[in-house]
Amino acid sequence: MTCEQARESLLLLNYGELTFEQEEALETHLGGCPECAAERERLERIEDLLAVGEAELPPGLLARCRRDLS
């Protein structure tokens, strides 16, 4: 697997779109390629940051929006 293929596969891995064989090939590549392994870590950090960014709506906001739209 080339680095280009690995980086494309990293995105697909995130969405569960790789076959078992593709995932194994990716893991093998990542084990021997520090650059692609670092890219995987970077993507995982971004995903973690996005997950943390989820916020609760303030109480009553939805009701106010519905009222304002009607």
Sequence and secondary structure as in RCSB ss.txt:
>XXXX:A:sequence
MTCEQARESLLLLNYGELTFEQEEALETHLGGCPECAAERERLERIEDLLAVGEAELPPGLLARCRRDLS
>XXXX:A:secstr
  HHHHHHHHHHHHTT S HHHHHHHHHHHHH HHHHHHHHHHHHHHHHHHHT     TTHHHHHHHHH 
